[in-house]
Amino acid sequence: MHRLNMKILSSDHHSQQRAAIADNESQAQKSRADLQRNEALIRDGSVSRSDLDITRAANSRATAALAQAKAALEIARQDLQTVIVNRDSLEASVENAKATLELARIDLDNTRVTAPRDGQLGQIGVRLGAYVNSGAQLMALVPDTVWVIANMKETQMDKVRIGQPVTFTVDALDHLKLHGHVQRISPATGSEFALLQADNATGNFVKIAQRIPVRVSVDPDQPQAQRLRPGMSVVVSIDTRVVTEEDRKGG
């Protein structure tokens, strides 16, 4: 909008100056014609010397006025170019200021450590005012949403399906009974994800039932579930009699 207004104003100003030049050119042409006519008439005495001097002075004034109008137009063009250059420089300064402000906002945001989710602080390994390195663990965050990992024997997994209801008791809460549902079944046994896996290089083999982690979500609207803490021991019972949508599709 500012650039458009500037163009309109400069166009109007130049139009006025060009009109002034056209008027001065007309006056200059008339004064030259008058001068030429009087110079021809003075030879036969039709025009006095004083009239000729007046005509010459008028021609000089008209010529000077025309030159002045042309100079004013050129100055206006130069002034407009200077304004355009200054405007572009100011616009670049504004963009640079915006970029500086955005960097300052980023730096300000980096002064605050935001947790990835809601929860409670557990172990805190840093003190106020201490210097920390990038990637260092500062504290442990215990999320508000808790779940149960039931390490089921592989011999118990035949009828376990996602969505089946689960009942579990919590040892630390005087065997409090809570309810949930099977949310996820691990794609492999727990030993496959162990840091040190068993290596049967000797050829001796003792069959041991493997454990498959089953994640159980805790049903909402259970006030006592807020007392659950990570690491508590529970006893899980899955109702495998419930037919799930997975069984219906398979049948």
C-alpha positions, 0 to 999 in steps of 0.5 A: 500500500505504501509503495502504491501510494508513493507511485501515485504521488510521484506520478501526480507530481511528475504530471504537474511538472511535465504540464509546467514544461509544456506551458513554458515551451509554448511561452518560449516558442511564442516569445521566439516568434515575437522576437523574430518578427520584431527583428524583421520589422525593426529594419523598416522602422515598424517597431521601435528599439525599445519594443525589440528590447522588451521582446528580447527580454521576454524571450530570455525569461521564457527560455530561462523558465523552460530550463528551470522547469526541466531542471526541476523535473530532473531533480524530482526524478533523482529525489524519487530514485533516492526515496526508492533506494532509501525505502528498499534499505529501510525494508531490508532493515525491517526484515533484518530486525524481524529475523533478529527478533525471531532469533531472540524468541528462539533463544528465550524459548531455549532457556525453558526446559519443557517436559514432553508430557504431563507427570511428576518429577522423580529423581532429580540429578541437577541443582539450581545454578549448576552447569549442564552439558547437552544431552545430559539427563537432568531428571526423571519424569513419571507420566500421569498415565500408567500401564501394566506390563504382564510378562506372560508365559508363552504357554499362556498366550494361545487365547490372549487377544487385544481388547480382552478385559484384565483384572489385576491386584496390587501387592503394595496397596493391600492387594487392591483390585483394579481393572484394565484391558489388553492394549498391546502384545509384544512381537517377540519374547522378552529375551529377544530384547535383552541386553545379553541374549542366551547363546546356546553354542555348546549344543546343550538345551534346556527348554524354559518357557519364555515370557512375552510382555503384554501391555495392559491399559488401566481403565478410567474412572478408578480413583484408586488407580491414582495410587499406582506407581511405576515399579509396583508388583501386580498379579494379572488375570486376563479373561480369555473367554471374551471373544474379540473383534480379532477372533470374529474376523478370524472365524 
